[in-house]
Amino acid sequence: MILSFFDQFSIPNLLGIPLMIPALSFPLIVWFTTNRFIQNRYSTIQSFLTFYITKQMMQPISTTGHKWASTFMTLMLTLMLLNTLGLLPYTFTPTTQLSMNMALAIPTWLMTILIGLRNQPTASLGHLLPEGTPTLLIPMLILIETVSLLIRPIALGVRLTANLTAGHLLIQLTSTAVFTLLNSMTLTASMTLIVLALLTCLEMAVALIQAYVFVLLLTLYLQENI
């Protein structure tokens, strides 16, 4: 039973074919088979939400960093798709894997560091040593600030992994309780089913919010280096 709780974090297969392939290709099929140039309510709402989220995300950044808006928006939409993918049947959430999240966090974090070292190396290195630091504390503060800088991508990846993994495990435990109590305690199972529906809505919100937080932190890191 303990192992079955973690089966949701493995890729399901049907006749030896990973079901993630049709799940990931379905949005592309819909994209290429629909007329994207027709203005309708759906496209209008989508454009408005994209513009509003981009505006809020780029608000803390100076004008110099606005050219990265499309990159960050693409990353956020990709994370939203991957985070919510596991809520569909016969799929799993790729971002519950720490290796997947670190593969996204390390290059994007390194991008912000390299931009700072290229554009303003003195100011970027100045973050490692606050102004007015006593001479005796300089080596210790440099070490602390360096560790704090290097731990940022780890925090990005672990935060995303922990939030999604905890939510999926909680849904799995609650659904197991519903099936167990269905025959013996129908009323309790019905109430638990309502809680399960609320948890699913909460997990959907967490998946979207965590994608936004991931990209928002990257924008703040970028702001320090431009």
N, C-alpha and C positions, 0 to 999 in steps of 0.2 A: 504493500500500500504506500509505503514511503517513497519507493522508486516511481510509482505511478504519478505522484504529484509533480515530479520533475520531467515526466515524459512530454509535457507541453513545450519544453524548451529544446526539444529535438525536432528535426525536420521530418514531417510525416511523408510516407512514400506510398504509392499505389502502383502495383506491378513493377516495382523497381524505379519508378519515375517520381522524383521529388515534386510534391504538390505545390511547392513554392513557385515553380516555374509558371504554371498557368495563373497563379494568384498575382504574381508580379507583372505578367504580361496582359492581364485583363484591363488595367487602366490605359495601357498603350493601345490596345485594340479599340477601346471606347474613344480614345483621343483621335485616332486616325480614321475611324468610321463615322464620325460626326462632323458636321459643318461648323468649324470653329469661328467662322467669320460672320455668322448670323447673330445680330444683336437681339438678345432676349433677356428675360428676367434673371435667368440663372447666370448668364455671362456678366450681366450688370452687377449683380450681388457679388460675384466672384471678384470682379475688378475692384469694386469698392472695398471689400475686405482686404484684398492684397495691398491696395494703396494705403489703407488705414494702418494695417499692421506694419508695413514698411516705414511709414511716417513715424509711428511710435518707436520702432526699433532704432531708427537712425537719429532720433531726436537728441540723445546724449552726445552724439558724435559731431565734430566740427565739419565744415563744408568739405574739407579735403578728403574725408573718409566716406563721403556719400557715393563715390564711384564704386564702392564695394557693396552697395545695396543689393544689386542683382545676385551677387555671389551668396550673401547671407540669406537672402530670401529663398534662393534655390535650396540651400542647405536646410533651412527650416521646413520647407515643404517636403523635402525628402525624409527628414526625421519624423514629421507628422504621419507620412504614409507608412513608414516602417514601424512606428510606435503603435498605430491603430491596426496594423495588419493582423496582429495576433488575436484580436477580438473576433475575427472571422473564423468559421469552422474549418478544420483540416489545414490550418496554417499555424505558424508560430511567429513570435516577435523577434526579428533579427537583433534589435537593440537590447534584448535581455542578455546578449553575449558581450562580456567585457572586452573581448578582442575586437569586436565590431565597433564598439564605442571608442576605444582607444585609437583605432585606425582613423576615426573621424576627428577625435580631439587633438591628437598630437600634431598632425600636419597643419590644421587650422590655427592652433596656438603658435606653432613655429612660424607660420606666415606672419602673424602680428609682430613677433620678435624680430624677424628679419627685416620687416618694413621699418621698424624703429631704428635698427642698426644701420640701415642704408640711408634713411632720410635725416635722422638726427642722432648720431651715435653717442654724442656727449650727454644729451638729455636722457636717452634710454639707459645708459650705464649709470647716470646719476640717481636713478630710482633705487639702486642697490645701497646707496649711502645717503641718508637724510641730512639736510643741511644743519650745521651746528652740532654735529655729533662729537662728543669728547674723544680725544685721541686713543685712549685706552679701550674704548668700546668699538672702534672702527672695525677690527677683524671680526668680532662677534656679530656685529650688525650686518656686515657684508655676507657672512655665512648664513645668517637667518633669512635675509632678503633673497639670497640665491636659492635656498631651499624652498622658500615661499613661492618663488617664481617657477621653479621646476615642478612643484606639486600641483600647479594649476591644471594641466591636462589630465592628471590622475583624478583630481576632484571632479572635472567635467565628466569623465567616463564613468567613474564609480557612482556619482549622483544619478545619472541616467539609468544605469544598470540596476541600482538598488531600488529606485522608485518603481520601475516597471516590473521587476521580479517580485517585489513584495505585493504589489497589486494583483498580479496574476496568481500567485500562490494563495492569496486571500480569497479570490474568486473560486479557485479550485477547491479549497477547503469548504467553503460555503455550499457549493454545488454538491459536493460529496455528502454533506449533512442533509441536504434536501432529499437526495435519493435514499439515504439511510432511514430517514424519518417518515417517508411517504406512506408506507404501509401501516406503521404502528401509531404514529402521531400526525394525523392529517392536518390538523389545525396549526400545529407548530411548524410543519413542513411548508404550509402555505405562507405563514408569516416569514419564514426563512427565505422563501422564494421572492417575496417582496424586497427583503434586504439584499438578496442577490441581484435583483434588477437595479436597485439603487447603487450597489457596488460597481456594477457594469457601467452605469452612467458616470460614476466617479472616476473609474479607470479611464474612460474616454477623455474626461476633462484632464486627468493627470497626464495622459499621453500627449495631448495638445500643449498643455502648459509647460511640460518638461522640454519639448522641442523649442518653445519660445525662450525659455530660460537658458538653454544651452547656447543659442545664438546670441541672446542678449549679453551674456557674460563675454562672449567673444568680441562683441562690439565695444564693450568697456575695456577689454584688453587692447583693442586696436586704438582706442582713444588715447591710451597712455603712450602710444608710440607714433603718433602723427602730429 
